[in-house]
């Protein structure tokens, strides 16, 4: 298999304060991370169950699921992720997290924290980047050899736009249309090697009964589009 550029770290930022959450996301993106945001512990747990994160940063003081209770739940959902807490007044001891960052975050402190490695837990295998590859390098390189750079960029632009248009339709579609659109997205994503979009579409195609679950999965697919677009842009420049 041909190796592509390193996959950027995928980070989940969790904070009930929208300003703090936005600032944290901006700082993480400045470090080259692909960022998903959650405004509650409950939403963070949902995202961790359906995504493979390298790191999760969670505010300690939030309503509902938070602090050590959130840490215990996230350990089960994302055992390989580096789990970091954020707090304006860090406690002297903190169970469940790999570290704690003092708010307001500084770029230097954040960069140092991101360079840590999550300790092995319960005999879990070391993190394999192929597990959470957003774009299949072999398929991408095969397309690059077959299509001109301009043509390849157009193919991916059409795919991303088409996927986003279908997601918009799926938000208000009946169950049959929802599954049909998901099946189409899955096929297109497989053709261009967009692995995470394909997996997200397959999860929707398998059937969704709960409206809130539908919205969460569609939000996740939109995030995967953003991830794929960033990485594709990097690879097209390489």
N, CA, C and O of each residue as an XYZ file, in Angstrom:
952
protein
N       0.844     -1.199      0.000
C       0.000      0.000      0.000
C       0.878      1.247      0.000
O       1.893      1.292      0.696
N       0.491      2.268     -0.783
C       1.230      3.516     -0.810
C       0.840      4.354      0.390
O      -0.341      4.520      0.693
N       1.850      4.881      1.072
C       1.571      5.674      2.272
C       1.282      7.112      1.890
O       2.012      7.702      1.094
N       0.230      7.678      2.445
C      -0.072      9.085      2.247
C       0.474      9.903      3.395
O       1.152      9.357      4.266
N       0.198     11.208      3.422
C       0.625     12.037      4.527
C       0.025     11.545      5.837
O      -1.031     10.912      5.830
N       0.689     11.829      6.977
C       0.157     11.364      8.254
C      -1.258     11.890      8.480
O      -1.557     13.045      8.175
N      -2.116     11.040      9.013
C      -3.479     11.452      9.315
C      -3.466     12.422     10.497
O      -2.912     12.090     11.545
N      -4.064     13.619     10.356
C      -4.091     14.553     11.479
C      -4.777     13.946     12.698
O      -5.648     13.084     12.577
N      -4.363     14.417     13.880
C      -5.007     13.936     15.109
C      -6.474     14.338     15.120
O      -6.842     15.457     14.763
N      -7.288     13.396     15.538
C      -8.723     13.644     15.629
C      -9.063     13.855     17.098
O      -8.841     12.981     17.935
N      -9.602     15.023     17.391
C      -9.800     15.443     18.775
C     -11.262     15.808     19.009
O     -11.905     16.441     18.171
N     -11.764     15.397     20.155
C     -13.107     15.791     20.594
C     -12.964     16.806     21.715
O     -12.335     16.521     22.734
N     -13.542     17.992     21.536
C     -13.540     19.031     22.566
C     -14.926     19.091     23.201
O     -15.938     19.130     22.501
N     -14.963     19.099     24.535
C     -16.235     19.026     25.260
C     -16.310     20.172     26.263
O     -15.454     20.298     27.139
N     -17.342     21.007     26.130
C     -17.503     22.124     27.070
C     -18.922     22.663     26.926
O     -19.415     22.821     25.810
N     -19.576     22.943     28.041
C     -20.936     23.484     27.971
C     -20.947     24.982     27.705
O     -21.995     25.540     27.377
N     -19.793     25.649     27.842
C     -19.688     27.080     27.552
C     -19.353     27.248     26.073
O     -18.261     26.861     25.656
N     -20.254     27.811     25.265
C     -20.010     27.888     23.815
C     -18.779     28.704     23.445
O     -18.113     28.397     22.457
N     -18.464     29.748     24.228
C     -17.284     30.561     23.926
C     -16.009     29.754     24.179
O     -15.104     29.726     23.344
N     -15.951     29.096     25.346
C     -14.785     28.266     25.667
C     -14.620     27.140     24.655
O     -13.503     26.807     24.260
N     -15.737     26.559     24.241
C     -15.688     25.467     23.279
C     -15.151     25.960     21.939
O     -14.321     25.297     21.317
N     -15.623     27.120     21.496
C     -15.172     27.662     20.219
C     -13.681     27.999     20.256
O     -12.954     27.725     19.301
N     -13.229     28.596     21.364
C     -11.807     28.948     21.490
C     -10.943     27.687     21.508
O      -9.899     27.633     20.859
N     -11.385     26.675     22.258
C     -10.638     25.417     22.302
C     -10.525     24.801     20.917
O      -9.459     24.322     20.531
N     -11.623     24.812     20.169
C     -11.612     24.246     18.816
C     -10.652     25.007     17.906
O      -9.930     24.395     17.119
N     -10.638     26.329     18.007
C      -9.737     27.142     17.181
C      -8.279     26.817     17.505
O      -7.456     26.670     16.601
N      -7.961     26.704     18.795
C      -6.589     26.383     19.204
C      -6.180     25.001     18.694
O      -5.053     24.810     18.236
N      -7.086     24.056     18.776
C      -6.785     22.704     18.306
C      -6.582     22.685     16.792
O      -5.663     22.032     16.296
N      -7.426     23.390     16.068
C      -7.293     23.435     14.619
C      -5.996     24.120     14.211
O      -5.405     23.769     13.190
N      -5.547     25.097     15.004
C      -4.270     25.752     14.723
C      -3.101     24.787     14.865
O      -2.037     24.997     14.284
N      -3.309     23.719     15.649
C      -2.284     22.684     15.805
C      -2.435     21.568     14.771
O      -1.768     20.537     14.857
N      -3.310     21.781     13.801
C      -3.483     20.807     12.732
C      -4.429     19.673     13.052
O      -4.451     18.669     12.341
N      -5.217     19.812     14.113
C      -6.145     18.749     14.506
C      -7.460     18.851     13.736
O      -7.860     19.929     13.295
N      -8.112     17.720     13.587
C      -9.474     17.670     13.091
C     -10.380     17.588     14.308
O     -10.254     16.663     15.110
N     -11.279     18.530     14.454
C     -11.983     18.717     15.721
C     -13.480     18.498     15.574
O     -14.115     19.030     14.663
N     -14.033     17.704     16.487
C     -15.467     17.643     16.695
C     -15.768     18.293     18.041
O     -14.943     18.252     18.954
N     -16.952     18.892     18.160
C     -17.318     19.589     19.387
C     -18.557     18.971     20.010
O     -19.471     18.531     19.312
N     -18.571     18.945     21.341
C     -19.740     18.482     22.086
C     -19.999     19.473     23.211
O     -19.066     19.943     23.862
N     -21.284     19.792     23.439
C     -21.601     20.772     24.480
C     -22.101     20.120     25.770
O     -22.616     20.804     26.654
N     -21.951     18.807     25.876
C     -22.354     18.107     27.094
C     -21.618     16.772     27.161
O     -21.114     16.274     26.154
N     -21.565     16.205     28.358
C     -20.963     14.896     28.504
C     -21.734     13.832     27.757
O     -21.149     12.905     27.198
N     -23.046     13.966     27.748
C     -23.882     12.992     27.054
C     -23.602     12.993     25.542
O     -23.502     11.931     24.928
N     -23.476     14.192     24.946
C     -23.180     14.270     23.519
C     -21.774     13.747     23.236
O     -21.536     13.096     22.219
N     -20.849     14.037     24.144
C     -19.478     13.542     23.980
C     -19.451     12.022     23.948
O     -18.728     11.420     23.154
N     -20.239     11.413     24.811
C     -20.281      9.943     24.874
C     -20.854      9.371     23.580
O     -20.368      8.353     23.087
N     -21.874     10.010     23.031
C     -22.448      9.563     21.756
C     -21.410      9.642     20.641
O     -21.280      8.714     19.842
N     -20.673     10.750     20.588
C     -19.671     10.923     19.540
C     -18.513      9.940     19.715
O     -17.994      9.404     18.736
N     -18.113      9.709     20.959
C     -17.006      8.785     21.214
C     -17.370      7.358     20.841
O     -16.500      6.559     20.495
N     -18.652      7.041     20.910
C     -19.096      5.686     20.574
C     -19.086      5.440     19.065
O     -19.034      4.290     18.629
N     -19.134      6.516     18.258
C     -19.235      6.344     16.808
C     -18.018      6.886     16.055
O     -18.008      6.875     14.824
N     -16.996      7.359     16.767
C     -15.788      7.895     16.146
C     -14.564      7.364     16.875
O     -14.639      6.970     18.039
N     -13.436      7.360     16.173
C     -12.171      6.972     16.787
C     -11.346      8.235     17.007
O     -10.811      8.805     16.056
N     -11.243      8.670     18.257
C     -10.509      9.887     18.581
C      -9.123      9.556     19.123
O      -8.930      8.572     19.837
N      -8.169     10.403     18.765
C      -6.835     10.295     19.348
C      -6.796     10.949     20.722
O      -6.036     10.529     21.595
N      -7.618     11.978     20.912
C      -7.599     12.736     22.161
C      -8.991     13.306     22.430
O      -9.704     13.694     21.505
N      -9.364     13.350     23.702
C     -10.624     13.974     24.125
C     -10.297     14.968     25.230
O      -9.697     14.602     26.241
N     -10.692     16.227     25.042
C     -10.520     17.265     26.052
C     -11.889     17.620     26.596
O     -12.767     18.037     25.841
N     -12.081     17.462     27.891
C     -13.397     17.688     28.483
C     -13.305     18.652     29.658
O     -12.447     18.505     30.529
N     -14.199     19.641     29.673
C     -14.284     20.536     30.812
C     -14.762     19.747     32.032
O     -15.613     18.866     31.916
N     -14.208     20.072     33.197
C     -14.558     19.309     34.395
C     -15.919     19.668     34.954
O     -16.621     18.802     35.476
N     -16.304     20.928     34.855
C     -17.532     21.389     35.504
C     -18.607     21.646     34.458
O     -18.665     22.716     33.853
N     -19.456     20.643     34.258
C     -20.580     20.764     33.324
C     -21.808     20.162     33.979
O     -21.684     19.274     34.822
N     -22.996     20.631     33.605
C     -24.217     19.979     34.093
C     -24.295     18.550     33.568
O     -23.759     18.245     32.503
N     -24.952     17.692     34.303
C     -25.140     16.320     33.843
C     -23.878     15.498     33.958
O     -23.145     15.606     34.941
N     -23.623     14.675     32.954
C     -22.482     13.771     32.968
C     -21.181     14.555     32.834
O     -20.957     15.218     31.822
N     -20.328     14.482     33.843
C     -19.094     15.265     33.843
C     -18.099     14.660     34.825
O     -18.386     13.675     35.505
N     -16.917     15.280     34.879
C     -15.874     14.928     35.844
C     -15.499     13.440     35.762
O     -15.371     12.893     34.667
N     -15.324     12.795     36.909
C     -14.870     11.406     36.909
C     -15.915     10.458     36.334
O     -15.558      9.429     35.761
N     -17.194     10.783     36.474
C     -18.240      9.935     35.878
C     -18.117      9.928     34.355
O     -18.243      8.881     33.720
N     -17.872     11.096     33.780
C     -17.678     11.179     32.339
C     -16.419     10.427     31.931
O     -16.410      9.722     30.922
N     -15.356     10.577     32.716
C     -14.103      9.886     32.401
C     -14.308      8.378     32.352
O     -13.820      7.713     31.438
N     -15.022      7.840     33.321
C     -15.260      6.389     33.347
C     -16.038      5.932     32.110
O     -15.749      4.884     31.532
N     -17.024      6.730     31.718
C     -17.817      6.369     30.542
C     -17.000      6.475     29.256
O     -17.109      5.633     28.365
N     -16.183      7.520     29.175
C     -15.366      7.701     27.972
C     -14.292      6.628     27.858
O     -13.916      6.246     26.750
N     -13.797      6.139     28.983
C     -12.800      5.070     28.955
C     -13.356      3.835     28.256
O     -12.638      3.138     27.539
N     -14.625      3.575     28.471
C     -15.248      2.409     27.842
C     -15.513      2.668     26.360
O     -15.337      1.781     25.524
N     -15.937      3.888     26.046
C     -16.278      4.210     24.658
C     -15.042      4.457     23.794
O     -15.047      4.149     22.602
N     -13.990      5.006     24.385
C     -12.785      5.365     23.627
C     -11.536      4.968     24.411
O     -10.800      5.841     24.871
N     -11.283      3.670     24.571
C     -10.186      3.216     25.436
C      -8.801      3.616     24.958
O      -7.860      3.653     25.750
N      -8.663      3.917     23.665
C      -7.336      4.251     23.136
C      -7.043      5.745     23.151
O      -5.904      6.143     22.905
N      -8.033      6.582     23.432
C      -7.855      8.030     23.350
C      -7.114      8.576     24.572
O      -7.273      8.082     25.688
N      -6.310      9.600     24.332
C      -5.721     10.371     25.419
C      -6.837     11.227     26.001
O      -7.466     12.000     25.278
N      -7.087     11.101     27.289
C      -8.216     11.779     27.924
C      -7.697     12.887     28.840
O      -7.025     12.622     29.837
N      -8.017     14.120     28.488
C      -7.529     15.288     29.223
C      -8.705     16.112     29.738
O      -9.703     16.309     29.044
N      -8.560     16.586     30.970
C      -9.564     17.467     31.560
C      -9.120     18.917     31.411
O      -7.930     19.207     31.289
N     -10.093     19.819     31.422
C      -9.813     21.259     31.393
C     -10.536     21.908     32.568
O     -11.693     21.592     32.847
N      -9.845     22.817     33.254
C     -10.470     23.485     34.398
C      -9.744     24.784     34.712
O      -8.521     24.868     34.598
N     -10.510     25.798     35.110
C      -9.901     27.055     35.547
C      -9.252     26.886     36.916
O      -8.318     27.610     37.261
N      -9.752     25.922     37.699
C      -9.178     25.638     39.024
C      -8.919     24.137     39.135
O      -9.700     23.424     39.763
N      -7.827     23.646     38.531
C      -7.559     22.206     38.530
C      -7.417     21.660     39.945
O      -6.753     22.276     40.778
N      -8.028     20.520     40.229
C      -7.892     19.906     41.549
C      -6.494     19.323     41.730
O      -5.833     19.005     40.741
N      -6.032     19.177     42.969
C      -4.699     18.608     43.198
C      -4.580     17.173     42.722
O      -3.503     16.747     42.305
N      -5.674     16.417     42.779
C      -5.698     15.051     42.278
C      -6.948     14.855     41.437
O      -8.004     15.419     41.722
N      -6.809     14.048     40.403
C      -7.938     13.850     39.506
C      -7.914     12.431     38.972
O      -6.989     12.046     38.255
N      -8.914     11.664     39.314
C      -8.990     10.277     38.858
C      -9.656     10.194     37.481
O     -10.564     10.960     37.160
N      -9.185      9.260     36.699
C      -9.847      8.946     35.439
C      -9.248      9.591     34.209
O      -9.453      9.099     33.099
N      -8.509     10.686     34.375
C      -7.941     11.407     33.235
C      -6.432     11.186     33.151
O      -5.776     10.872     34.144
N      -5.898     11.359     31.932
C      -4.452     11.239     31.744
C      -3.731     12.526     32.112
O      -2.509     12.537     32.261
N      -4.479     13.605     32.259
C      -3.876     14.877     32.627
C      -4.949     15.936     32.721
O      -6.095     15.714     32.331
N      -4.567     17.102     33.247
C      -5.518     18.206     33.356
C      -4.830     19.481     32.875
O      -3.679     19.742     33.225
N      -5.541     20.275     32.068
C      -5.021     21.524     31.540
C      -5.740     22.685     32.200
O      -6.957     22.663     32.388
N      -4.957     23.704     32.548
C      -5.537     24.872     33.220
C      -6.086     25.848     32.182
O      -5.411     26.192     31.212
N      -7.321     26.284     32.405
C      -7.912     27.324     31.570
C      -7.464     28.701     32.078
O      -7.267     28.872     33.281
N      -7.301     29.670     31.197
C      -7.426     29.571     29.741
C      -6.260     28.797     29.137
O      -5.124     28.909     29.599
N      -6.547     28.018     28.113
C      -5.518     27.205     27.479
C      -4.538     28.096     26.720
O      -4.922     29.101     26.123
N      -3.283     27.709     26.758
C      -2.283     28.386     25.940
C      -1.865     27.450     24.812
O      -1.910     26.232     24.981
N      -1.460     27.991     23.670
C      -1.023     27.123     22.562
C       0.112     26.195     22.972
O       0.146     25.036     22.559
N       1.046     26.699     23.787
C       2.199     25.891     24.182
C       1.781     24.717     25.057
O       2.229     23.589     24.851
N       0.910     24.989     26.042
C       0.446     23.922     26.934
C      -0.356     22.894     26.155
O      -0.208     21.690     26.361
N      -1.200     23.375     25.266
C      -2.022     22.474     24.470
C      -1.153     21.616     23.566
O      -1.390     20.416     23.432
N      -0.157     22.217     22.951
C       0.727     21.471     22.052
C       1.464     20.372     22.809
O       1.580     19.246     22.326
N       1.963     20.707     24.002
C       2.669     19.709     24.797
C       1.746     18.567     25.204
O       2.152     17.405     25.209
N       0.505     18.899     25.542
C      -0.452     17.867     25.960
C      -0.792     16.940     24.802
O      -0.907     15.728     24.987
N      -0.952     17.501     23.615
C      -1.311     16.696     22.455
C      -0.193     15.735     22.054
O      -0.448     14.705     21.430
N       1.040     16.075     22.413
C       2.169     15.220     22.055
C       2.348     14.054     23.010
O       3.208     13.201     22.791
N       1.545     14.007     24.072
C       1.599     12.842     24.946
C       0.977     11.642     24.230
O       0.214     11.793     23.277
N       1.318     10.472     24.705
C       0.698      9.265     24.185
C      -0.226      8.695     25.242
O       0.094      8.706     26.431
N      -1.369      8.200     24.807
C      -2.282      7.557     25.754
C      -1.644      6.277     26.268
O      -1.183      5.465     25.466
N      -1.604      6.069     27.583
C      -1.031      4.829     28.112
C      -1.843      3.620     27.702
O      -3.061      3.700     27.543
N      -1.146      2.472     27.526
C      -1.852      1.233     27.190
C      -2.735      0.832     28.356
O      -2.329      0.937     29.513
N      -3.954      0.369     28.052
C      -4.904     -0.003     29.104
C      -5.483     -1.374     28.816
O      -5.903     -1.672     27.698
N      -5.494     -2.192     29.840
C      -6.136     -3.502     29.744
C      -5.629     -4.328     28.568
O      -6.379     -5.068     27.932
N      -4.336     -4.178     28.299
C      -3.740     -4.975     27.233
C      -4.184     -4.578     25.846
O      -4.023     -5.353     24.903
N      -4.744     -3.380     25.698
C      -5.206     -2.947     24.373
C      -4.031     -2.788     23.427
O      -2.948     -2.374     23.840
N      -4.238     -3.112     22.174
C      -3.177     -2.978     21.197
C      -2.861     -1.512     20.961
O      -3.708     -0.644     21.173
N      -1.642     -1.238     20.522
C      -1.249      0.135     20.226
C      -2.146      0.681     19.127
O      -2.641     -0.066     18.283
N      -2.349      1.999     19.148
C      -3.218      2.625     18.155
C      -2.643      2.442     16.759
O      -1.479      2.760     16.518
N      -3.426      1.949     15.873
C      -3.030      1.759     14.482
C      -3.693      2.841     13.652
O      -4.922      2.893     13.597
N      -2.905      3.728     12.988
C      -3.514      4.806     12.212
C      -4.495      4.307     11.163
O      -5.414      5.035     10.788
N      -4.319      3.073     10.678
C      -5.247      2.567      9.670
C      -6.646      2.397     10.229
O      -7.624      2.394      9.482
N      -6.744      2.251     11.581
C      -8.061      2.054     12.195
C      -8.984      3.226     11.929
O     -10.186      3.050     11.728
N      -8.409      4.437     11.929
C      -9.267      5.613     11.791
C      -8.866      6.467     10.598
O      -9.070      7.681     10.603
N      -8.289      5.829      9.566
C      -7.938      6.561      8.357
C      -9.199      7.149      7.734
O     -10.204      6.457      7.566
N      -9.132      8.417      7.399
C     -10.292      9.070      6.792
C     -10.353      8.763      5.305
O     -11.430      8.553      4.747
N      -9.186      8.738      4.668
C      -9.101      8.467      3.238
C      -8.200      7.262      3.012
O      -7.086      7.208      3.532
N      -8.680      6.298      2.239
C      -7.882      5.120      1.919
C      -6.758      5.531      0.963
O      -7.020      5.950     -0.164
N      -5.504      5.410      1.417
C      -4.362      5.868      0.623
C      -4.217      5.109     -0.685
O      -3.859      5.695     -1.707
N      -4.491      3.818     -0.662
C      -4.330      3.017     -1.875
C      -5.319      3.456     -2.953
O      -4.945      3.606     -4.116
N      -6.580      3.661     -2.567
C      -7.582      4.101     -3.538
C      -7.239      5.490     -4.048
O      -7.354      5.760     -5.243
N      -6.817      6.373     -3.149
C      -6.471      7.737     -3.551
C      -5.336      7.725     -4.571
O      -5.415      8.401     -5.597
N      -4.278      6.956     -4.293
C      -3.145      6.921     -5.208
C      -3.522      6.294     -6.545
O      -3.005      6.696     -7.588
N      -4.415      5.315     -6.519
C      -4.882      4.709     -7.758
C      -5.610      5.746     -8.614
O      -5.414      5.808     -9.828
N      -6.451      6.559     -7.972
C      -7.160      7.617     -8.696
C      -6.195      8.683     -9.186
O      -6.356      9.210    -10.287
N      -5.195      9.003     -8.377
C      -4.234     10.035     -8.776
C      -3.457      9.616    -10.031
O      -3.134     10.448    -10.879
N      -3.162      8.315    -10.136
C      -2.444      7.831    -11.316
C      -3.327      7.827    -12.562
O      -2.829      7.934    -13.682
N      -4.644      7.701    -12.361
C      -5.559      7.549    -13.495
C      -6.146      8.865    -13.977
O      -6.603      8.958    -15.116
N      -6.139      9.896    -13.115
C      -6.838     11.148    -13.426
C      -5.867     12.312    -13.265
O      -4.978     12.276    -12.414
N      -6.044     13.346    -14.090
C      -5.221     14.547    -13.956
C      -5.500     15.220    -12.616
O      -6.570     15.019    -12.043
N      -4.554     16.018    -12.102
C      -4.806     16.705    -10.823
C      -6.084     17.533    -10.823
O      -6.826     17.533     -9.841
N      -6.343     18.234    -11.912
C      -7.562     19.048    -11.994
C      -8.789     18.153    -11.978
O      -9.776     18.444    -11.301
N      -8.719     17.065    -12.727
C      -9.846     16.142    -12.769
C     -10.090     15.476    -11.429
O     -11.237     15.281    -11.027
N      -9.006     15.124    -10.730
C      -9.145     14.482     -9.430
C      -9.770     15.432     -8.416
O     -10.628     15.035     -7.627
N      -9.335     16.689     -8.444
C      -9.924     17.679     -7.540
C     -11.412     17.856     -7.829
O     -12.215     18.012     -6.909
N     -11.770     17.831     -9.098
C     -13.184     17.972     -9.467
C     -14.004     16.770     -8.986
O     -15.126     16.935     -8.508
N     -13.441     15.563     -9.111
C     -14.141     14.355     -8.657
C     -14.475     14.463     -7.178
O     -15.607     14.209     -6.767
N     -13.485     14.841     -6.384
C     -13.708     14.918     -4.950
C     -14.617     16.079     -4.582
O     -15.410     15.970     -3.646
N     -14.515     17.197     -5.309
C     -15.410     18.329     -5.038
C     -16.858     17.940     -5.299
O     -17.751     18.284     -4.525
N     -17.087     17.211     -6.407
C     -18.438     16.758     -6.730
C     -18.938     15.787     -5.668
O     -20.095     15.854     -5.254
N     -18.054     14.876     -5.224
C     -18.451     13.905     -4.203
C     -18.850     14.600     -2.898
O     -19.889     14.282     -2.319
N     -18.036     15.539     -2.437
C     -18.327     16.230     -1.179
C     -19.620     17.023     -1.289
O     -20.459     16.976     -0.389
N     -19.785     17.758     -2.401
C     -21.014     18.549     -2.579
C     -22.237     17.643     -2.650
O     -23.261     17.932     -2.031
N     -22.136     16.547     -3.401
C     -23.259     15.631     -3.529
C     -23.625     15.024     -2.172
O     -24.802     14.886     -1.839
N     -22.608     14.666     -1.404
C     -22.864     14.082     -0.076
C     -23.566     15.084      0.826
O     -24.518     14.732      1.522
N     -23.108     16.319      0.820
C     -23.740     17.340      1.660
C     -25.173     17.610      1.218
O     -26.058     17.794      2.053
N     -25.404     17.634     -0.097
C     -26.764     17.839     -0.599
C     -27.684     16.697     -0.151
O     -28.830     16.927      0.233
N     -27.171     15.474     -0.206
C     -27.980     14.320      0.201
C     -28.237     14.331      1.713
O     -29.314     13.940      2.161
N     -27.264     14.771      2.484
C     -27.469     14.879      3.934
C     -28.613     15.845      4.228
O     -29.442     15.590      5.102
N     -28.652     16.955      3.493
C     -29.735     17.928      3.688
C     -31.089     17.291      3.400
O     -32.057     17.540      4.119
N     -31.165     16.473      2.355
C     -32.409     15.767      2.030
C     -32.758     14.767      3.133
O     -33.921     14.634      3.514
N     -31.751     14.070      3.635
C     -31.967     13.013      4.629
C     -32.496     13.556      5.955
O     -33.137     12.828      6.713
N     -32.234     14.818      6.232
C     -32.690     15.398      7.501
C     -34.218     15.463      7.591
O     -34.777     15.511      8.686
N     -34.879     15.465      6.452
C     -36.346     15.565      6.472
C     -37.002     14.426      5.692
O     -38.189     14.491      5.375
N     -36.221     13.377      5.380
C     -36.724     12.298      4.525
C     -37.487     11.246      5.322
O     -37.308     11.109      6.532
N     -38.342     10.504      4.617
C     -38.996      9.349      5.222
C     -37.969      8.213      5.327
O     -36.919      8.277      4.688
N     -38.258      7.176      6.124
C     -37.270      6.114      6.357
C     -36.743      5.452      5.087
O     -35.549      5.165      4.997
N     -37.606      5.205      4.106
C     -37.153      4.559      2.876
C     -36.175      5.448      2.107
O     -35.147      4.983      1.614
N     -36.516      6.738      2.015
C     -35.630      7.680      1.325
C     -34.316      7.824      2.086
O     -33.247      7.906      1.481
N     -34.400      7.853      3.397
C     -33.201      7.966      4.230
C     -32.227      6.824      3.928
O     -31.036      7.054      3.718
N     -32.741      5.604      3.908
C     -31.876      4.450      3.653
C     -31.359      4.452      2.217
O     -30.214      4.074      1.968
N     -32.194      4.873      1.279
C     -31.776      4.915     -0.123
C     -30.650      5.931     -0.330
O     -29.667      5.642     -1.013
N     -30.795      7.108      0.256
C     -29.758      8.133      0.131
C     -28.470      7.683      0.821
O     -27.375      7.918      0.311
N     -28.602      7.039      1.977
C     -27.421      6.545      2.691
C     -26.691      5.499      1.856
O     -25.461      5.473      1.819
N     -27.457      4.633      1.184
C     -26.848      3.611      0.337
C     -26.065      4.250     -0.813
O     -24.973      3.795     -1.154
N     -26.628      5.308     -1.408
C     -25.953      5.994     -2.502
C     -24.670      6.650     -2.022
O     -23.638      6.567     -2.688
N     -24.733      7.308     -0.858
C     -23.536      7.937     -0.296
C     -22.471      6.891     -0.008
O     -21.291      7.098     -0.291
N     -22.892      5.774      0.554
C     -21.940      4.707      0.886
C     -21.203      4.227     -0.366
O     -19.993      4.004     -0.339
N     -21.951      4.072     -1.462
C     -21.325      3.621     -2.699
C     -20.324      4.623     -3.240
O     -19.217      4.253     -3.629
N     -20.711      5.896     -3.266
C     -19.794      6.929     -3.754
C     -18.567      7.063     -2.882
O     -17.456      7.225     -3.385
N     -18.764      6.994     -1.563
C     -17.645      7.109     -0.631
C     -16.673      5.952     -0.806
O     -15.460      6.144     -0.723
N     -17.186      4.771     -1.042
C     -16.324      3.613     -1.260
C     -15.495      3.783     -2.527
O     -14.330      3.385     -2.564
N     -16.089      4.371     -3.569
C     -15.383      4.561     -4.837
C     -14.195      5.503     -4.695
O     -13.159      5.291     -5.325
N     -14.337      6.553     -3.865
C     -13.235      7.517     -3.720
C     -12.385      7.240     -2.486
O     -11.418      7.959     -2.233
N     -12.729      6.209     -1.715
C     -11.918      5.836     -0.559
C     -12.185      6.650      0.692
O     -11.343      6.702      1.588
N     -13.357      7.295      0.766
C     -13.711      8.074      1.960
C     -14.271      7.120      3.012
O     -15.485      6.955      3.128
N     -13.382      6.499      3.772
C     -13.749      5.385      4.630
C     -14.748      5.758      5.718
O     -15.738      5.055      5.922
N     -14.495      6.858      6.413
C     -15.365      7.205      7.535
C     -16.750      7.637      7.051
O     -17.749      7.362      7.716
N     -16.817      8.306      5.907
C     -18.128      8.673      5.354
C     -18.883      7.409      4.970
O     -20.086      7.301      5.206
N     -18.179      6.460      4.381
C     -18.810      5.193      4.012
C     -19.352      4.473      5.239
O     -20.459      3.935      5.208
N     -18.574      4.460      6.324
C     -19.021      3.781      7.542
C     -20.216      4.500      8.166
O     -21.154      3.862      8.644
N     -20.172      5.844      8.156
C     -21.295      6.606      8.709
C     -22.566      6.350      7.906
O     -23.649      6.214      8.474
N     -22.428      6.286      6.580
C     -23.594      6.018      5.725
C     -24.125      4.609      5.965
O     -25.337      4.393      5.986
N     -23.220      3.654      6.145
C     -23.651      2.274      6.397
C     -24.434      2.176      7.700
O     -25.402      1.421      7.791
N     -24.016      2.944      8.712
C     -24.733      2.923      9.991
C     -26.150      3.455      9.826
O     -27.079      2.946     10.455
N     -26.326      4.466      8.992
C     -27.657      5.016      8.752
C     -28.484      4.058      7.896
O     -29.676      3.872      8.138
N     -27.854      3.460      6.908
C     -28.562      2.534      6.031
C     -29.114      1.333      6.803
O     -30.137      0.760      6.428
N     -28.426      0.960      7.883
C     -28.863     -0.201      8.658
C     -30.187      0.040      9.373
O     -30.827     -0.905      9.836
N     -30.603      1.316      9.464
C     -31.911      1.617     10.049
C     -31.826      2.482     11.282
O     -31.038      2.207     12.187
N     -32.640      3.535     11.324
C     -32.708      4.446     12.467
C     -34.170      4.685     12.806
O     -34.954      5.080     11.943
N     -34.534      4.451     14.040
C     -35.912      4.679     14.482
C     -36.080      5.985     15.240
O     -37.126      6.629     15.162
N     -35.045      6.370     15.973
C     -35.141      7.540     16.838
C     -34.749      8.814     16.082
O     -33.658      8.861     15.514
N     -35.612      9.862     16.053
C     -35.285     11.097     15.323
C     -34.012     11.760     15.822
O     -33.230     12.275     15.023
N     -33.790     11.756     17.145
C     -32.575     12.371     17.676
C     -31.334     11.614     17.215
O     -30.299     12.213     16.924
N     -31.452     10.286     17.154
C     -30.332      9.474     16.694
C     -30.024      9.776     15.227
O     -28.862      9.813     14.820
N     -31.085      9.992     14.436
C     -30.888     10.361     13.028
C     -30.079     11.649     12.935
O     -29.115     11.722     12.173
N     -30.465     12.666     13.703
C     -29.764     13.944     13.646
C     -28.314     13.803     14.070
O     -27.427     14.399     13.460
N     -28.064     13.012     15.121
C     -26.683     12.815     15.579
C     -25.839     12.148     14.500
O     -24.700     12.547     14.260
N     -26.399     11.132     13.853
C     -25.635     10.421     12.828
C     -25.411     11.292     11.590
O     -24.352     11.214     10.967
N     -26.376     12.105     11.234
C     -26.198     13.008     10.097
C     -25.185     14.102     10.431
O     -24.380     14.487      9.583
N     -25.226     14.601     11.669
C     -24.215     15.575     12.095
C     -22.829     14.960     12.013
O     -21.873     15.614     11.594
N     -22.725     13.689     12.419
C     -21.452     12.992     12.359
C     -20.979     12.868     10.909
O     -19.799     13.064     10.619
N     -21.899     12.544     10.002
C     -21.505     12.400      8.602
C     -21.038     13.739      8.034
O     -20.093     13.787      7.247
N     -21.700     14.820      8.433
C     -21.251     16.138      7.972
C     -19.852     16.439      8.480
O     -19.035     17.007      7.756
N     -19.572     16.062      9.723
C     -18.229     16.251     10.264
C     -17.211     15.426      9.478
O     -16.098     15.886      9.222
N     -17.597     14.203      9.093
C     -16.690     13.363      8.312
C     -16.410     13.997      6.947
O     -15.306     13.864      6.420
N     -17.394     14.679      6.377
C     -17.173     15.399      5.119
C     -16.106     16.477      5.302
O     -15.234     16.667      4.455
N     -16.201     17.162      6.415
C     -15.218     18.220      6.691
C     -13.838     17.619      6.863
O     -12.864     18.143      6.323
N     -13.736     16.514      7.616
C     -12.452     15.842      7.797
C     -11.878     15.436      6.439
O     -10.715     15.701      6.136
N     -12.719     14.789      5.632
C     -12.254     14.291      4.338
C     -11.791     15.430      3.442
O     -10.789     15.305      2.739
N     -12.517     16.536      3.466
C     -12.177     17.677      2.618
C     -10.809     18.236      2.993
O     -10.014     18.574      2.115
N     -10.532     18.335      4.285
C      -9.234     18.852      4.743
C      -8.104     17.936      4.296
O      -7.091     18.401      3.775
N      -8.278     16.640      4.499
C      -7.215     15.695      4.155
C      -7.038     15.600      2.650
O      -5.909     15.499      2.172
N      -8.120     15.630      1.899
C      -8.010     15.598      0.451
C      -7.258     16.823     -0.071
O      -6.451     16.721     -0.995
N      -7.529     17.965      0.525
C      -6.826     19.186      0.123
C      -5.329     19.037      0.368
O      -4.513     19.451     -0.455
N      -4.972     18.433      1.519
C      -3.561     18.212      1.820
C      -2.920     17.261      0.812
O      -1.811     17.500      0.335
N      -3.629     16.189      0.499
C      -3.046     15.181     -0.403
C      -2.957     15.671     -1.844
O      -2.039     15.297     -2.575
N      -3.905     16.503     -2.251
C      -3.849     17.034     -3.611
C      -2.685     17.987     -3.790
O      -2.193     18.172     -4.903
N      -2.240     18.598     -2.689
C      -1.084     19.512     -2.761
C       0.239     18.764     -2.656
O       1.289     19.293     -3.019
N       0.183     17.516     -2.154
C       1.429     16.762     -1.909
C       2.108     16.368     -3.223
O       3.162     15.733     -3.207
